[in-house]
Amino acid sequence: MTTELETVNDWRVFATDHALNSVALAGDTIVVTWSDGRETAFHRFFLRDNCTCSQCYLPLTREQLFEITDAPEDLAAASAAIDAGGDLVIGWSDGHASRYAPGWLRSHAPDAASRAERHAARPRPFIWGSEYADRLQSFDYADIMADDHTLWTWLGALRSSGMTLVRNVPLAEEALLAPIARISHLRETNFGRVFDVKSKPRADSAAYTSVNLPPHSDLPTRELQPGVQFLHCLINDTVGGESVFVDGFAIGEAMRAEHPEDFATITTTPMAFWNRDDRTDYRWSAPLIALNAEGDLDEVRFANFLRGPIDAPAERMPAIYRALRLFQAMSRDPRFFIERRLAPGDMWAFDNRRVLHARREFDPQTGDRHLQGAYVDRDEINSRWRVLGRELGEPC
């Protein structure tokens, strides 16, 4: 006898304008026809694996209890129907029953048309260059602290463009922790929870000197670079020290379009990055540009002052250095960067795994320069944005 249990609903809402018209059993698949005429064949194990009844899902945490290996190898759909509410209901050969809402089915349909729609609907990063300088999104500290919708919009801008400016942050040490607390917890490193960017007599990083810092990401020496960096200006009275930001994704896409061979080299050749002092020794090797499974840009990892010798066969060196020299030259190209002077109370928030940042040399004899920085991982930004979106009724 097939017994249907209570369904455990996901935190997310899966909506669709398309209804289920019919369902048929076809070997290992359950084929549904939609109101727009599309057909989707769902594999039996896929549907059984995603049953969200109270026996297969823990209602308290909404986490899966069922493991697909516990289903019999010869599991089959004994029956399949569309009920009065429009859901797909399946009775399995082992006596279990499952229910699937059309919104969930459409959102996870494996047919080519549905997958193409989902891919096209994914948010794409806003790629920018020097023309972005006049359109830089800025937010007010007080609004971020007081209004959840402003907070959600700010995080969305960070996700899209990789960089925003927050103005009127209080001129107090560790004031940047207040907006960070509106998001999540910090990513602590060997430089501390909050790090001070100012000239130091015994510097353990070039950032703590007055020299020119070329475009770089912070801590490429780590397996996982910090996600978003927050950089708050407390004092900036020196001559020089302007901030430069480069969209690494813009460089990547330009290399892909204009120099495809160099792009292939730079995305597949591991580069070594080292950061060591008398107390720590961090090392990691990875390509300068990482791609995700779909071939989209996912990460830029680069700091020339932390780069170690290239470990590659001799015959590959010419191609590797051609690609490396091109990448570095493009990071200096004015079409790819914006330059701003930080004013006290300004706080940059930027994706450290995408946006390279630089600093012009400054003269410490002409005044004081004191910035404070902290890191929050991308996961924390994304999670907070999604949860806020659910609470505010925004699409996420």
N, C-alpha and C positions, 0 to 999 in steps of 0.2 A: 504494500500500500504506500502511495506517495503522500508524504506529509509536508506541507509548506509551513515554514517558520516565519516569524516576524523579520522584516527587512530592516537592516541597520543603514540609515542614510549617511552619506558622506558629508563632511563639513562643507564641501563645495556644492554648488548648484549647477547641474548640467541641463541646459535648456536647448530645445530645438523647435523649429516651426514645422518639422516633418513628422508625420505619424506613420506607424506601422500599418501597412495594408494587408499583408499576408505573410505566412511563414510555411516553409516546407522542409522536410528532412531529406538530406542528400548525402548518404555515406557518412563520412566523418564530420560533416558540416551541417549547420542549421542555417538555412538561407531565408533572409527576410527581404521583402519588397517594400519600399517606402512610398509615401504618397507622391513623391516627385518622380517615381519610376525607377529610382536607383535600386540595385540589388546588392546585398552584402552577405557574404558567406562567412559565418563565424565557426571556427573550429571548436569541436566539442570540449577539448581540454581548456581552451581559452575561456569559454563561458563557465565551465565548472570551476576553474581557477578563480574566477571573479564573482562567485556567488557571495552576496553580502547578507545572507540570513544570519540570525542571531547564533546559529550553531557554527557558522564558518567565520564570523566576524565578532570581535569582542565589543559589545555595545558601549562599555565605559570608555574605551580608548579609540574605538573605530579602527582597530588593527586586525589584520588577518590571523586567524587561528588555523584554518584549513591549509594543508600542504598537498600540492597536486600529486605527489608521489603516493599519497594514501588513496587516491582514486583507482579503481580497478583498471587494468590495461584495456579491457574490453568495454569500458564504460560507453554507453550510448544514450542518446535521447530517445526515451520510450514514447514521449509525447511532446508536442509543442503547439502552443496556441496563443492568441492575442486576447486578453481578457477585456471585460467591459470598460476598464479604465485606460486601455491602450497599452498596457505592459505586456512584454513577452514572458510567458510562463512555461517552464520546461520541467517535465517529469523525467528523472533519470532512471536508468535500468537498475540501479542499486537501491531505489526507493527514495532517494533524495529529491527535493523540488527546489527550483530557483526562480527568482523573478528579476526582470531587468526593465528599467524605465527606458522609453525611447530616447530621452535626452542623453542618458549614459551610453546607450548603444551607438548613437550617432557620433558622440564625442570620441568613441574608441573604435569606430568601424575600421577594419583593416583593408577595405577595398581601395583601389588606387585613387579614385576620385575623392573619397573622403579624406584620405591621408594628404592628398595635394591641397585640399581646402584648409586642413589644419596647419599645414606648413606655411601656406600663404598668409594665414591669419595670425601667425606668431609675431609678436612685436619685434621690429627690426631696429638695430641701433641707429641713432641719428649720427651720421658721419659728418665731421666738420673739419674746417681748416681756418685760415686767417679770416675768411668772410664771416665766421661765427662771432667775431669779437663784438660786433654791435648787437648781437642777439643772445648774448650770454644770459642765461636765466639766473636771476638773483631773487633772494627771498629775505624777509626780515626775521631776525631772531625772535622777536616778540610774537609774531604770527605763528612761527613754527612751534613755539612753546605753548601757545594758547589754543590752537585750532587744529583738530585732527585732519580736516580736509586739506589744509595747507601742508601739514606734515606728509600726507599721502601724495600730494602733488609734487612736493620736493623730492621724495624718494623715487617717484616715477620719473622725474627729470634726470635724477642720478642714473637710474637704470637705462634711460634712453640715450643721453648724450655723454654720460660718463663724467660730467663736470658741472658744478653749480657754485654760486657764490652766495654766502649768507652774510648779511650786513648787520651792523649794530650789536655785535656780540659784546657783552660787558668786558671792560678792560681789567680783568682780574685773572690771576693765574688759575688754570684748570676750569675756566668758564666754559670751555668747549665740552666739558663732560655733561652739562645739562641737556643740550640738544641730543647728544649721543644717548643719554639715558632715556630719551623719548623713543629711541629705536631699539636698542638691545645692549648687550654687554660688550666690553672692549676685547680686542685681540692683543694680549700682552706679549711683548718680545723682550729680548735681552737689553733693549734700550729703555725698558720700563713701561708702565701703563700709559703715562704721558711723557713725551720727550721734548726737551728744550732745544730749539734750533737757534743757536747763537755761537759766536766765536769762543772757543775754549782753549786754554793753554795746553792741555793734554787731550787733544781730540782723538776719539776712537772711530771717527767717520769724517769724510771730507765735508759732510753737511755742517759740521761743527767748526769749520774754518771760514775764511772770507774769500776763498778762491772761487773762480767760476765753476759751477757744477753743470756739466752737459746733460742733455735729456736722458732720463733714466726712470726706471721703476724702483721702488724701495724693496729691499730684501729679496732680490732674485735668487739669493743663496738658499732660500727655503724651498722645501718640497711644495708648499702652498704659500705663494706670496700673499701678504695682507690684501684684503679686498678693497675697501674704501679708506682713503686717508683724509683726515680732517686736519687742516693747518690754519691755526688762528694767529693773527697778527696782534701782538701787544704793543710793540714799539718798532718804528721803522724810520729812524732819523738819518740814516747814513746816505752817502752818495753811492749810487749803484744798488745792486741787490734786487733788480726787477725780476719778477717771476715769469717764466715761460712754460707754456703747456702745449703738448703735441698730441694729437689724436693718433695713437698707434694703429687704430683700425683704419684710419684714412691712408696711412702709409701702406698698410697691408693690402688694402683694396687697390691702391695705385700700382703696387708691385705686381699684384695678380693680373691686372689689366695691361700694364705696359712692359713688364719684364717677367713673363710667366716662368721661365727657367730659373731665374733668381728667386722667385717666389717659392717654387718647389724646393729649392735648396734651403732657403731660410726657414721653411716650415718642417723640415725633416732632419736637419743637422743639429745634434745636441751641442750646446755651448756650456762650458763650465763657468760657474760663478762661485767665488770664494769670499768669505768675510771672516777674518780671524784677528784676534788680539791675544793678550796674555791670559785671558779668561775663557774665551769661546772660540769655536772653530766650526763655522757653518759652510757647507758645500752642497751644491746641487747642479745637475746638468740637465738641460732641456732645450728644445728649439726656441729661437727668439720669438717666433709667432706660433701659437698652438691653434689647431683647428678642432672643432667638435665633430661628432659622427656624421653630420650633414655637410661638412666642409666649410662651415661658417667660421669666421674669426671668433676665437674664444678668449685668448690671452696674449698679451705682449710681455716679454720678460727680457729686460735689458738694463745693464749699468756697466758701461765700459770700464769704469774704475774698479769694478769688482770681477771683471772677466779674466778667467784663467786661460792657459794655452789650449788651443784647439786640438782635440784628439781625433784624428781622422787619417785615412790612408793618404800617402803623399800625392797620388794621382788626383785626389779630390780637392786638394788645397787651392788650386787656381779658381775653381768654381765657388768654393766656400768663401774665399776672400773677396771675390767679385760681388757676391751677394751681400756680404757683411759691409763692404765699403759703400755699396749702394744704399743699404738700410741706414747707415750712419749719415750719409750725405743727405738723404731725404729727411732725416730727423732735424737737420739744420736748415732745410728749405723753408723760407718764409711763408710759402703757400700753405704749409701744414701746421703752423703754430700761431698762437696768440700770446701777446706779452702784456703784462699788467704790473703796476706797482701796487703792492698791498698797502692799504691804509689801516691804522689801528682800528680794531673792531671788525675788520673783514675776516671771514673764514672761508677758505676754499674747501670744498668737499669734492673729491674726484676718485674715480675708479683706478686704483693703483695697478690693476692687472690689464689696463687698457691705455690710460693716459700717462705719457711720459712727462715728467716735470723737470725743470731746470731753473737755475738761478744765476744771474749775472754776478760777476765779481763786485764786491763792495769794499769800501775803505772804512775799516773800523775806527780810524782816527777822526772821522767826520761826525760820529754820532753813535747811538745804540741801535741795535737790531735784535729783537727778541720775538720769536715765534714759538708756539707750542703745537705739538702734533699728537695724534692718536690714530689707531686703526680699528676698524670694524669689518669683519668678514662679509663678503658678498651675501652669503647665506642669510645673515641676520637682516640685511637690508631687504632682500627679497621676501623673507618670511613676514617681516613687519608690514611691508607694502601690501602683501596679499591679505593678511588678516584685517588691516585697516580697510581695504577695499570691500571685504565681506561685510564689515560692520557698517560701512557707509553706503552699501548698495552699489558700489562701482564695479565695472567689469575687471576681472583679474585673471 
